[in-house]
């Protein structure tokens, strides 16, 4: 591992999300809608919707906003239908990037994503050009100073695949298969070990460390992609120093 602080990057993301809460609400509402149309409006029978609701309430989304999004998706209220499209490509320094979008206008979205890549020295690739480098995982992140022994004990008992202690800052990641994520998360919280951040995400098998001007360019490109209205999530294998975000 390159030694850049994973925790510093997590904190940056959280701070940025707090600053654009309205945009976060929009993304979550779209995810609720797509999840509902795919698997129904009952979260007990729809794991994807349950994840979206967890994210909604973690971001303090009002309950009536959540209920309205579900009703629009089930047809009880009039709403917009979104399709999911994934784009792949490379940022400067050979960094692999996946961009997941939800859109009601494919032409607009691909133009916006392509422009974000090009503006910061990256280039879009074809479908599957970088996705093979990533795995879908559940990740529960704990701040430096968390009780490693207790976290490890509960996580393994609950069915987690791995517990990673990052040597640079001693933050801890509990890694699970997606289908075990909810079970492990519930077990950790029942034991009084609430993660500071948790999600099902796509994580690269190997990260690429980038420094200096290249790191700044990569950070700017990832942030520009995340700021696009139609973009839900951006994943990369960049290992960036905290100063790249300044």
N, C-alpha and C positions, 0 to 999 in steps of 0.2 A: 504494500500500500504506500502511496506517495506521502502521506503524513499531513495532508490538508485537513482542517477541522470539519468533520461532517456536521458537528453540532452547530458551528458558526453558520454553515449554509442553511441548516434547518431554521435557525433563528431569523436569518435574513428573509427566508420565504414567508415565515409567519408574520414578520413585521410588514412585509410588502402586502400580504393579504389583508391585514388589518387596515391598511391605508386605502384599499380599494374594495371595501366590503360590498358595495352595491354591485360591482362586477362579479364578485364571488357568488352573490345571491343569484344572479342571472345564470351563471354556469351550473349551479346546483339545481335550479328550477328546470333547466334543460335536461339534466341527468335524471331527475325524478320523472319527467315526462317520458323520456326514452325507456327508462327502466319499467315504468308502469305499462306502456304499450307492449313491451316485450314479454312481460311476465305477470301482468295483472296488478290491481291496486291494493292487494293485501300483502303487507310486508312479511307476514308469517310464512307465506308461500312463495315469496319473491326475494331471494337473497340480495340481488342487485339493488332493488328498491330499498331494502333494509340498510344497505351501506349508504345509499344516497340520503336517507333520512338521518342516519347517524351524523353525517357531515353537515346536514342542514341544522340540526339542533346544536351541534358543537360550535357552529357559527352564529348561534342565537337567532336563527330564522324564526319569525313568528309562526305559530301553529296554523293560523288561518291561511297564510301564504303557502304553506306546505299542502294543506288540504285542497286549496284552489288548483295547485299544479297537478295534483292527482286527478281531480275531477276533469280538468281540461284534457288530460291524457286518456281518460276512460270515456270521454265523449259527453259527460254530464254538462260540461261547459265548452264553449267554442274556444279552440286553441290552434296553434301552429304546429305542424308536423315537421320534425327535424330528422335528418338522416346522419348517420355516423360515417365519417371518412377519415382514414389514417394517411398521413403523409410522412415520408422518410427522407433523410438526406444527411449532409455533413456540414458541420460548422468548421471554422478555421482550426488548423492543427490536427485535422483528421478525426475530430470528435463526431461520433454518431448521434443522430437526433431523431426522435419519433415525435410526431405531432398528432394528437387525437382531437378531432373536431366534431362538432354537431352543428349542422347548418340547414337553412331553408333555401340557400342559394349557392349551389356548388361552384358556379363560375366566380362569384365574388370571393369565396373562401380560398380557392386555389390561387387566385391572383394575389390575395393578401399574404398568404403563406410563402409563395414564391418570392415576393418582393422582400419579405423579412429575411429570408435566406440570402438573397443576392446583396441586399444593402450592407450586410455585415461580413461579406466575404465567404459565405457558404454556398452550397448548391444542393438543390433537391435531387433525389434519386428516384428509382423506380420502386414499385411495391415489393417489399421483401429484401431490399438492398441492405438494410441495417437491422431489421427486426430479429434476425437470427442470433444477434449478439445479446439479446435481452431475455429475461425470464419473468413471468408474472408471479409476484410474491406478495404475501402479507407482511408488513413491517411495522413493528411497534417500537418507537424510539424513546429512550429514557435519558435524561440529562446527566452530565458528569456528576459523580457523587452518589448516584443511585445505588441501592443495595444489590450488588452483583450476585451474591450467593442466593439471596431470596428470589430474585428475578429468575435466575437459572433454574432453581428448584421448581417454582410454580410453572414456568414456561415448558419445561421438559415434561412434567406430569400432565400438562394440558394438551400435549401433542405438537409442540413447536418443533421445527426442523433444526434450528440452530440459535445460539445466543452469541452475538459478536460484540466483544469489547474493543472499541477503537483505541489503539495505542497512543494516538496523538493527544486525545483529550479525555479518555476514559468514559466517553458516552457509550451507551449500550443499545444495540438493536436486537430485538427478538424477531426471528424470521420464521414464517409459517407458509405452508401451502395455502393457496387462496381459499380452498374449501374448509380449512381449519381455522381461518382467521377469526371468525366471530367467536368460536369456542375458546380459543386462546385469549382473546381480548377480554371476554367475560370472566374467565378464570383469574386473569391478572387483576382486574378491577375488583373482583370479589375478595381478593387477598390484600386489597388496599394499595395496589401497585398500578396506579393509573398512568398510562404512557403520556408523555408530553406531546407526542404526535403519533398518529397511527393511520395507516391507509393500506389499501391494496394497490400496488404500483408495479411498474415494469423496471427492473433493475438489471444493469449490464453485468455480464459475467466478469468483465475486466474493465477497470476505469483507465482513462488516459489523463495523466497529469499535464496541465498546461500552465505556463507562467507568463508574466510580463504583459506586453501588448496583446499577445494572442489570447491570454486568459480574459482580458478586458473585452476584447471583441466577441469572444464566445459568450460571456455573461450578458453583454448588450443584446446579442442575437436571441438568446434564450428568453430574456425579459421582454423583448419586442414581440416574440411569438406568444408568450403568455398573456400579453396585453390585448391581443386580437380578440374581438368580440366572439368569434366563432370557435375559438380554441378552448378546449376543455382541460387538456393536460399536455405537458411537454416533458419528455424523458430524454436523458442524454447519458453518455458515459464519461462526461467531463469531471475531472477532479480539480476543482478550482480553489485557489487561495481566497481567503475572506476579502482581501484588498481588491479583488477583481470586481467586486460589487460596488465599490466606492464611486 
